[in-house]
Amino acid sequence: HSWLRPESAWGRLLMASVPAVIDILFGTIFYAVFEACTCSYGATRVEGCRADDYATCVQTGGHVKTYFSAFYMSVITLTTVGYGDYSPRSRLGRGVATLWMVAGVIAVGNWIKGVSDFISELQHGSLCQSQEIDKHAFHVIDRSNDGALSRSEYVNYVLIKYGLVSEDDLDMIERQYDEIDIDGNGSVKWEEIQEAMARRQNA
């Protein structure tokens, strides 16, 4: 299917989603299994807790993680929200977290960017797609009215089409250029820029 190709919007979103989903699933399963209940250690150790087995650990007040809470911890950790109500408690869990968090935060960050790019592309279309220009659009783009499109005219058209700049912004930029290009030859020298800056300071 063409929509699954890596260069398509859906394809890029899928490629960004897979690593993020894998990291979240890994965190969910790993911490639900290996930290189902732990007495922890150091400052977070539960006094009087015994980790002989799961039932004893729970009964003596150990830190419990269900699959839901492990999933919740994975999501808030990898999205860097981090409320702190759930965190790795065991030596193994904290050791694994040092690598898992780095890889996961990068993967989820890339996924968030992928979602943003996907939404933007749905709204404005893909810049990689060929631009369809009818005769009316051609005359709109041809701001110099010379019957030919210059590189800058085509670039300006694409910038406006995808909402990257407004037509008013481009008009303002062109007026600023005209103020600098005093002789109107279509090119600006450093001396002309200096003169324009001096005029603004003296105005």
Disulfide bonds with the S-S distance in Angstrom:
Cys37-Cys57 2.04
Cys39-Cys49 1.94
